[in-house]
Amino acid sequence: MRLLVYNIRYATGTGPAFHLPVPGAGYLRTNRRTLDGITEFVRNEDPDLVGLIEVDSGSIRSQRINQAEYIADRIGHYTAYECKYGATAIHHRVPILRNQGNAILAAPRVHGERFHYFNTGIKRLIIEMELEDVCVFLVHLSLKYRHRQEQLQHLHGLVAAAPKPVVVAGDFNTFSGTNELFLFMQATGLRSANELGLRSFPAAQPRYELDFVLVDSRIKVNDFRVPDVRLSDHRPIVCDFEVLR
């Protein structure tokens, strides 16, 4: 099975123009060519499962295009997406913010998806996708260290209760890489599929290992790559794995 994980930054692109006329102004405008480039990259990788971080589900910024559905339709996948903020957060009443979320794209052999929410942090969404042989959790952890530690504790409970072998993937925002995840991995029995510590952020010259695929002992990793793709501020990560029987 091939898993592709990509923080696409709402397909707003990258480069110096992103910060014009003021820093971060690029978050307010999307680029169809960037979205098409991301879609083409995903299609060429031919993944069985895609985890998308920072997708726009149809705000004025994306020209009312649901980016998760746009990509899924063009690669023939099913999609599950949700706003990344807590269910009662004020962000749900703010234009653009209420359309900011995460998504999992998968082939039709899906048993079901569940949405969980962390108790702390601004970005709280956890998407759980149950496939035939594996449970996949997609996360985007907080920028604050204390919140990340509380979120990892919450995530530990979900992993422990999973009825099948587990994969946890996403943007963990851990600027110290696996050092910060050591206790979580020890407690859950998960290990990083990225044995070489390949870095994914920033895309132009990666210095940090922020994006992870963590797998349990019942999963064999056959390959792990960080393609040199610069359509976002993150590079995508690609993991080929199989469930041991």
Rosetta silent file (secondary structure, phi, psi, omega in degrees, C-alpha in Angstrom):
SEQUENCE: MRLLVYNIRYATGTGPAFHLPVPGAGYLRTNRRTLDGITEFVRNEDPDLVGLIEVDSGSIRSQRINQAEYIADRIGHYTAYECKYGATAIHHRVPILRNQGNAILAAPRVHGERFHYFNTGIKRLIIEMELEDVCVFLVHLSLKYRHRQEQLQHLHGLVAAAPKPVVVAGDFNTFSGTNELFLFMQATGLRSANELGLRSFPAAQPRYELDFVLVDSRIKVNDFRVPDVRLSDHRPIVCDFEVLR
SCORE:     score description
SCORE:     0.000 S_00000001
   1 L     0.000  137.351  178.115    0.000    0.000    0.000 S_00000001
   2 E  -107.800  124.273  177.003    1.258    3.474   -0.845 S_00000001
   3 E  -110.865  127.000  175.663    0.500    6.357    1.535 S_00000001
   4 E  -115.943  128.021  179.459    1.174    9.936    0.432 S_00000001
   5 E  -121.117  131.412 -174.241    1.029   12.730    3.024 S_00000001
   6 E  -149.942  121.291  168.647    1.175   16.363    1.967 S_00000001
   7 E   -84.916  105.417 -171.903    0.615   19.700    3.711 S_00000001
   8 L   -93.442   -0.316  178.864   -0.514   21.660    0.640 S_00000001
   9 H    48.637   46.685  175.044   -1.039   25.033    2.402 S_00000001
  10 H    59.088   22.966 -179.407   -4.449   25.487    0.734 S_00000001
  11 H    56.153   34.737  179.894   -2.740   25.431   -2.713 S_00000001
  12 L   -88.845   -3.567  176.327   -1.644   29.019   -2.151 S_00000001
  13 L    84.424 -166.147 -176.700    1.820   28.343   -3.546 S_00000001
  14 L  -153.195 -178.005 -179.723    5.201   29.452   -2.286 S_00000001
  15 L    98.771  174.182 -176.206    8.055   31.844   -3.056 S_00000001
  16 H   -57.326  -33.857 -177.322    8.653   35.567   -2.370 S_00000001
  17 H   -65.000  -19.561 -179.890    5.309   36.610   -3.865 S_00000001
  18 H   -61.782  -28.950 -175.793    3.519   34.742   -1.070 S_00000001
  19 H  -102.087   23.409  176.667    4.494   37.533    1.341 S_00000001
  20 L  -116.577  140.429    3.676    3.383   40.450   -0.843 S_00000001
  21 L   -82.157  -11.228  177.612    2.077   43.036   -0.231 S_00000001
  22 L  -133.134  156.541 -179.404    2.367   42.099    3.470 S_00000001
  23 L   -53.582  129.246  178.080    3.820   38.990    5.191 S_00000001
  24 L    82.748    3.224 -177.849    1.461   36.031    4.838 S_00000001
  25 H   -59.577  -26.556 -178.394   -0.793   37.758    2.298 S_00000001
  26 H   -61.949  -21.166  178.603   -0.581   34.656    0.140 S_00000001
  27 H   -64.287  -16.680 -176.595   -2.868   32.785    2.533 S_00000001
  28 H   -94.437   -0.766 -179.907   -5.749   34.853    1.140 S_00000001
  29 L  -140.507  139.439  178.237   -5.331   33.795   -2.477 S_00000001
  30 L  -109.312  169.623 -176.315   -5.051   30.446   -4.175 S_00000001
  31 L  -132.942  117.541 -177.899   -3.618   29.512   -7.540 S_00000001
  32 H   -60.229  -35.223  178.884   -5.388   27.042   -9.847 S_00000001
  33 H   -64.282  -36.130  177.032   -2.070   26.131  -11.446 S_00000001
  34 H   -66.357  -44.951  178.644   -0.714   25.187   -8.031 S_00000001
  35 H   -61.723  -41.987  178.234   -3.763   23.033   -7.293 S_00000001
  36 H   -66.422  -36.740  177.024   -3.461   21.369  -10.695 S_00000001
  37 H   -64.503  -41.481  176.812    0.245   20.792  -10.108 S_00000001
  38 H   -63.161  -44.256 -179.906   -0.481   19.135   -6.767 S_00000001
  39 H   -61.047  -43.707 -179.772   -3.188   17.018   -8.371 S_00000001
  40 H   -65.240  -40.752  177.178   -0.882   15.905  -11.169 S_00000001
  41 H   -61.024  -46.543 -179.590    1.864   15.012   -8.697 S_00000001
  42 H   -61.794  -44.721  179.942   -0.555   12.940   -6.606 S_00000001
  43 H   -59.717  -43.338 -177.816   -1.908   11.180   -9.698 S_00000001
  44 H   -67.178  -28.900  177.937    1.589   10.295  -10.900 S_00000001
  45 H   -75.189  -20.097  177.941    2.502    8.795   -7.532 S_00000001
  46 L    51.941   55.442 -178.454   -0.562    6.527   -7.812 S_00000001
  47 L   -79.136  153.800  171.470   -1.154    6.265   -4.030 S_00000001
  48 L   -81.993  -27.303 -173.897   -3.723    3.999   -2.390 S_00000001
  49 E  -144.878  135.201 -179.274   -4.200    6.507    0.413 S_00000001
  50 E  -128.209  128.947  172.423   -3.593   10.264    0.593 S_00000001
  51 E  -107.361  115.983 -179.319   -3.463   12.432    3.708 S_00000001
  52 E  -108.009  125.041  175.718   -3.898   16.117    2.882 S_00000001
  53 E  -104.637  140.714  179.657   -3.136   18.768    5.474 S_00000001
  54 E    61.373   68.129  173.146   -4.401   22.346    5.063 S_00000001
  55 E  -110.136  148.989  176.582   -7.072   21.955    2.397 S_00000001
  56 E   -98.988  125.659 -175.693   -9.729   24.531    1.555 S_00000001
  57 L   -92.987   12.265  173.404  -13.212   23.021    1.368 S_00000001
  58 L   130.616   37.153  178.344  -14.697   25.803   -0.756 S_00000001
  59 L   -84.009  177.703  176.602  -14.078   29.343    0.476 S_00000001
  60 L   -63.195  -28.161  179.229  -13.811   32.469   -1.656 S_00000001
  61 L   -60.608  -41.084 -177.361  -10.029   32.001   -1.495 S_00000001
  62 L   -93.689   16.243 -178.148  -10.232   28.745   -3.481 S_00000001
  63 L    59.573   36.642  177.989  -12.874   30.151   -5.861 S_00000001
  64 L    66.826   16.447  178.705  -15.442   27.953   -4.056 S_00000001
  65 L   -89.274  127.886  171.026  -13.549   24.800   -5.050 S_00000001
  66 L   -79.850  106.963 -171.982  -13.414   22.011   -2.484 S_00000001
  67 H   -65.525  -33.280  177.519   -9.764   21.075   -2.932 S_00000001
  68 H   -64.147  -46.483  179.238  -10.151   17.621   -1.364 S_00000001
  69 H   -68.413  -36.458  179.950  -12.974   16.716   -3.738 S_00000001
  70 H   -59.236  -48.369  179.940  -11.162   18.314   -6.680 S_00000001
  71 H   -69.635  -44.729 -178.050   -8.103   16.098   -6.210 S_00000001
  72 H   -59.708  -43.175 -179.503  -10.106   12.999   -5.280 S_00000001
  73 H   -60.605  -34.850 -174.976  -12.312   13.238   -8.375 S_00000001
  74 H   -85.551  -11.209  174.975   -9.277   13.398  -10.639 S_00000001
  75 H  -115.314    4.338  175.842   -7.527   10.379   -9.150 S_00000001
  76 L    72.989   36.911 -178.480  -10.662    8.274   -8.668 S_00000001
  77 L  -113.434  159.514  167.777  -10.668    8.257   -4.864 S_00000001
  78 E   -82.917  151.859  177.078  -13.207    8.574   -2.095 S_00000001
  79 E  -135.567  145.863  172.021  -12.603   11.484    0.292 S_00000001
  80 E  -127.806  125.540 -178.384  -13.371   12.336    3.911 S_00000001
  81 E  -141.269  159.820 -179.354  -12.663   15.880    5.075 S_00000001
  82 E  -160.892  155.718  174.736  -13.584   18.137    7.964 S_00000001
  83 E   -61.068  139.533 -172.477  -12.796   21.558    9.415 S_00000001
  84 L   -84.293   -4.453 -179.343   -9.632   21.314   11.518 S_00000001
  85 E   -93.469  161.697  179.389  -10.893   23.409   14.409 S_00000001
  86 L   -58.021  152.749 -173.293  -12.893   22.151   17.374 S_00000001
  87 L   -58.864  -27.857 -178.247  -16.596   21.628   16.817 S_00000001
  88 L  -104.941    8.247 -176.296  -17.504   24.625   19.027 S_00000001
  89 L   -67.779  147.726  179.503  -14.648   26.910   17.937 S_00000001
  90 H   -65.220  -20.447  179.663  -15.459   30.455   16.824 S_00000001
  91 H   -56.926  -26.681 -179.603  -13.509   29.722   13.613 S_00000001
  92 H   -66.410  -14.455 -179.678  -16.642   27.979   12.280 S_00000001
  93 H  -105.743    5.228 -176.889  -18.294   31.405   12.022 S_00000001
  94 L  -108.487  124.044  178.102  -15.397   33.140   10.270 S_00000001
  95 L   -54.058  148.163 -175.831  -15.224   33.165    6.433 S_00000001
  96 L    72.674  -54.853 -178.817  -12.234   31.278    4.978 S_00000001
  97 H   -59.839  -38.099 -177.554  -11.269   29.884    8.406 S_00000001
  98 H   -69.039  -12.141  177.971  -14.398   27.736    8.519 S_00000001
  99 H  -102.840    7.516 -179.853  -13.275   26.114    5.257 S_00000001
 100 E   -91.410  121.812 -175.965   -9.792   25.227    6.471 S_00000001
 101 E  -153.670 -167.054  175.911   -9.441   21.520    7.121 S_00000001
 102 E  -127.093  163.423 -176.650   -7.688   18.226    6.516 S_00000001
 103 E  -150.816  150.155  168.086   -8.686   15.284    4.326 S_00000001
 104 E  -116.674  131.981  175.394   -8.027   11.632    3.636 S_00000001
 105 E  -112.236  134.917 -176.881   -8.426   10.316    0.113 S_00000001
 106 E  -148.628  156.898  172.283   -8.744    6.576   -0.407 S_00000001
 107 L   -63.249  165.156 -171.849   -9.779    3.961   -2.912 S_00000001
 108 L   -62.973   -8.751 -176.352  -13.396    2.738   -2.483 S_00000001
 109 L   -81.102   52.452 -177.533  -12.484   -0.123   -0.111 S_00000001
 110 L  -101.528  132.254  177.265  -13.176    2.033    2.945 S_00000001
 111 L   -84.188  -30.977  179.773  -15.037    0.673    5.962 S_00000001
 112 E   164.230  161.879  176.583  -15.656    4.036    7.535 S_00000001
 113 E  -127.589  152.108  177.412  -14.222    7.244    8.887 S_00000001
 114 E  -134.471  145.036  178.035  -14.477    8.913   12.262 S_00000001
 115 E  -110.725  125.091  175.905  -13.642   12.443   13.326 S_00000001
 116 E  -116.717  163.433  179.379  -12.091   13.031   16.731 S_00000001
 117 E  -136.130  133.120  172.553  -10.968   16.278   18.335 S_00000001
 118 L   -64.666  158.432  178.410   -8.125   17.092   20.685 S_00000001
 119 L   -87.885  -14.093 -177.556   -9.048   18.941   23.877 S_00000001
 120 L  -131.482  163.939  179.660   -6.256   21.512   23.474 S_00000001
 121 L    88.766  166.901  177.540   -4.714   23.603   20.717 S_00000001
 122 L   -85.731  -47.923  177.846   -6.290   25.507   17.836 S_00000001
 123 E   -85.113  108.471 -169.394   -5.913   22.759   15.211 S_00000001
 124 L  -117.078   -8.764 -171.337   -7.813   19.881   16.856 S_00000001
 125 E   -71.454  136.731  167.978   -9.033   17.526   14.151 S_00000001
 126 E  -124.047  122.274  174.984   -8.044   13.842   14.035 S_00000001
 127 E  -100.567  124.729  175.075   -9.342   11.862   11.061 S_00000001
 128 E  -107.851  124.025  178.210   -9.517    8.115   11.611 S_00000001
 129 E  -119.320  122.688  179.685   -9.910    5.998    8.495 S_00000001
 130 E  -100.561  117.592  174.976  -10.487    2.257    8.841 S_00000001
 131 L  -101.578 -175.441 -175.465   -9.395    0.149    5.887 S_00000001
 132 L   -60.680  -41.124 -174.004   -9.590   -3.611    5.508 S_00000001
 133 L  -117.874   -3.156 -170.985   -6.304   -4.339    7.289 S_00000001
 134 L  -151.665  150.528  171.960   -5.246   -1.086    8.945 S_00000001
 135 E  -108.384  129.377 -178.441   -6.453    1.974   10.858 S_00000001
 136 E  -115.731  130.349  175.759   -4.976    5.300    9.758 S_00000001
 137 E  -112.500  127.741  177.530   -5.013    8.455   11.865 S_00000001
 138 E  -109.866  127.900 -176.008   -4.284   11.801   10.172 S_00000001
 139 E  -134.576  159.240  170.662   -3.237   14.702   12.414 S_00000001
 140 E  -137.189   99.697 -171.264   -1.938   18.265   12.316 S_00000001
 141 L   -79.336  164.150 -175.830   -0.473   19.005   15.717 S_00000001
 142 L   -66.033  156.129  173.419   -0.228   22.349   17.494 S_00000001
 143 L   -76.664  -17.977 -178.062    2.634   24.791   17.096 S_00000001
 144 L   -91.718  130.969 -176.462    2.884   25.015   20.899 S_00000001
 145 H   -57.413  -48.304 -176.978    5.013   22.358   22.626 S_00000001
 146 H   -61.122  -42.113  178.195    2.750   22.002   25.671 S_00000001
 147 H   -65.179  -39.013  179.194   -0.326   21.561   23.511 S_00000001
 148 H   -61.258  -40.842 -179.436    1.454   18.991   21.334 S_00000001
 149 H   -65.101  -39.081  176.816    2.313   16.910   24.378 S_00000001
 150 H   -68.429  -36.885  177.769   -1.309   16.943   25.537 S_00000001
 151 H   -66.567  -39.777  178.105   -2.454   16.077   22.024 S_00000001
 152 H   -64.573  -35.402  176.520   -0.049   13.141   21.856 S_00000001
 153 H   -64.059  -42.688  176.694   -1.443   11.869   25.152 S_00000001
 154 H   -62.276  -44.371 -178.841   -4.953   12.013   23.696 S_00000001
 155 H   -63.363  -33.783  177.804   -3.762   10.298   20.520 S_00000001
 156 H   -56.961  -41.200  179.455   -2.200    7.507   22.586 S_00000001
 157 H   -64.241  -38.822  178.921   -5.659    6.546   23.824 S_00000001
 158 H   -68.300  -41.486  179.416   -7.052    6.325   20.293 S_00000001
 159 H   -63.308  -43.289 -178.206   -4.110    4.245   19.076 S_00000001
 160 H   -63.607  -29.681 -177.470   -4.430    1.862   22.022 S_00000001
 161 H   -89.857   -5.641 -176.757   -8.126    1.315   21.267 S_00000001
 162 L   -65.166  136.658 -176.436   -7.679    0.694   17.539 S_00000001
 163 L   -83.678   -4.241 -175.300   -8.865   -2.780   16.479 S_00000001
 164 L  -136.556  170.810  172.346   -6.276   -3.178   13.682 S_00000001
 165 L   -52.345  148.043 -168.034   -2.635   -2.348   12.953 S_00000001
 166 E  -118.415  141.064  167.161   -2.114    1.402   13.148 S_00000001
 167 E  -124.893  129.517  173.919   -0.563    4.147   11.035 S_00000001
 168 E  -116.470  124.309 -174.077   -0.384    7.694   12.411 S_00000001
 169 E  -139.207  160.389  175.264    0.564   10.314    9.822 S_00000001
 170 E   142.248 -164.671  177.451    0.543   14.046    9.264 S_00000001
 171 E   -96.589  109.880 -175.014    2.243   17.311   10.110 S_00000001
 172 L   -92.301  -10.526 -179.534    3.465   16.995   13.696 S_00000001
 173 L    54.255   32.469 -179.498    5.155   20.432   13.911 S_00000001
 174 L   -96.653   97.365 -175.815    8.008   18.868   15.898 S_00000001
 175 L   -72.389   -8.276  172.386   11.021   21.055   15.163 S_00000001
 176 L  -104.107   15.538  175.205   13.233   18.632   17.102 S_00000001
 177 H    64.329 -138.700 -176.087   12.047   15.706   14.979 S_00000001
 178 H   -71.207  -15.033  178.584   11.677   12.296   16.612 S_00000001
 179 H   -56.373  -41.535 -178.779   13.295   13.504   19.851 S_00000001
 180 L   -73.345  -21.855 -176.977    9.998   15.049   20.863 S_00000001
 181 L   -95.266    0.391 -172.297    8.063   11.923   19.860 S_00000001
 182 H   -55.461  -52.049 -176.727   10.257    9.459   21.758 S_00000001
 183 H   -65.599  -38.860  177.788    7.974    8.928   24.753 S_00000001
 184 H   -61.887  -44.773 -179.508    4.865    8.746   22.558 S_00000001
 185 H   -67.706  -36.467  176.618    6.455    6.118   20.340 S_00000001
 186 H   -64.041  -41.609 -177.010    7.657    4.134   23.349 S_00000001
 187 H   -70.669  -34.326 -175.946    4.170    4.171   24.887 S_00000001
 188 H   -95.431  -16.800 -175.105    2.358    3.187   21.686 S_00000001
 189 L    78.933   12.508  178.270    4.957    0.855   20.209 S_00000001
 190 L   -84.593  156.141  175.383    5.004    2.922   17.015 S_00000001
 191 E  -135.383  157.818  179.428    8.164    3.661   15.035 S_00000001
 192 E   -78.872  134.588  174.998    8.971    6.175   12.332 S_00000001
 193 L   -72.599  -17.141 -177.942    8.880    4.904    8.769 S_00000001
 194 L   -91.006   74.901 -173.766   11.483    7.586    8.005 S_00000001
 195 L   -66.373  -24.761 -179.053   14.512    5.675    9.278 S_00000001
 196 L   -89.751   -2.793 -179.515   16.987    8.084    7.647 S_00000001
 197 L    64.908   36.881  179.328   15.414   11.169    9.195 S_00000001
 198 L   -63.357  140.416 -174.063   14.742   12.799    5.815 S_00000001
 199 L  -100.910  151.981 -173.707   13.517   16.378    6.218 S_00000001
 200 L  -127.465   -2.487 -174.997   10.482   17.956    4.600 S_00000001
 201 E  -143.330  138.756   -9.570   10.368   21.620    5.685 S_00000001
 202 L   -74.795  161.610 -169.863   10.853   24.189    4.272 S_00000001
 203 L   -62.154  -37.104 -175.678   10.388   22.856    0.772 S_00000001
 204 L   -65.502  -46.557  178.495   13.168   24.848   -0.894 S_00000001
 205 L  -143.145   85.654 -172.849   15.911   23.661    1.485 S_00000001
 206 L   -59.470  129.291  177.748   14.480   21.272    4.096 S_00000001
 207 L  -121.671  -13.280 -174.248   15.953   21.686    7.581 S_00000001
 208 E  -129.538  145.495  175.261   13.247   20.129    9.759 S_00000001
 209 L   -98.308   88.996 -177.451   11.505   16.769   10.006 S_00000001
 210 L  -100.342  -27.748 -172.675    7.938   17.910   10.610 S_00000001
 211 E  -103.960  130.638 -171.128    5.941   15.400    8.577 S_00000001
 212 E  -131.786  153.508  161.419    5.730   11.808    9.787 S_00000001
 213 E  -125.439  115.619  177.400    4.396    8.351    9.117 S_00000001
 214 E  -107.944  135.145 -176.056    4.459    6.261   12.293 S_00000001
 215 E  -130.761  155.595  178.085    3.681    2.537   12.077 S_00000001
 216 L   -93.665  179.801 -170.416    3.305   -0.295   14.566 S_00000001
 217 L   -68.264  -15.022 -179.885    5.197   -3.585   14.682 S_00000001
 218 L   -87.438    6.334 -177.722    2.657   -5.405   12.497 S_00000001
 219 E  -120.387  131.789  177.629    3.528   -3.189    9.531 S_00000001
 220 E  -102.594  125.470  177.385    6.544   -3.588    7.263 S_00000001
 221 E   -90.180  122.335 -179.849    7.866   -0.440    5.580 S_00000001
 222 E   -94.932  -27.046 -179.968    9.149   -1.163    2.070 S_00000001
 223 E  -164.044  148.746  175.506   10.129    2.360    1.044 S_00000001
 224 E  -143.059  129.021 -176.854   10.050    5.942    2.311 S_00000001
 225 E  -136.937  153.333  169.830   10.712    9.038    0.183 S_00000001
 226 L  -122.520   89.624 -176.818   10.545   12.830    0.377 S_00000001
 227 L   -61.086  146.484  178.538   10.119   13.913   -3.266 S_00000001
 228 L   -80.655   78.192  179.762   11.621   17.249   -4.295 S_00000001
 229 L  -120.679  128.431 -170.989    8.273   18.927   -4.916 S_00000001
 230 L  -122.232   44.837  179.771    7.964   22.634   -4.123 S_00000001
 231 L   -91.690   -3.007  178.735    4.296   23.439   -4.614 S_00000001
 232 L  -144.354  179.994  175.490    3.843   24.208   -0.891 S_00000001
 233 L   -77.976  -15.143  172.599    6.046   25.233    2.023 S_00000001
 234 L  -104.681  151.859  165.768    6.284   21.499    2.897 S_00000001
 235 L   -89.632  151.248  176.124    7.541   18.709    0.695 S_00000001
 236 L   -73.808  160.826  171.901    5.289   15.633    0.445 S_00000001
 237 E  -124.070  144.038 -176.480    6.253   12.304    1.994 S_00000001
 238 E  -129.214  127.312 -178.733    5.570    8.911    0.413 S_00000001
 239 E  -128.451  124.947  172.647    5.556    5.611    2.282 S_00000001
 240 E  -100.571  126.013 -177.108    5.115    2.114    0.813 S_00000001
 241 E  -145.253  165.861  173.530    4.122   -0.447    3.413 S_00000001
 242 E  -139.780  150.348  178.089    2.403   -3.777    3.923 S_00000001
 243 E   -89.247  125.283 -179.886    0.543   -5.306    6.835 S_00000001
 244 L   -75.604  142.370 -177.802    2.153   -8.495    8.118 S_00000001
 245 L  -113.692    0.000    0.000   -0.135  -11.460    8.549 S_00000001
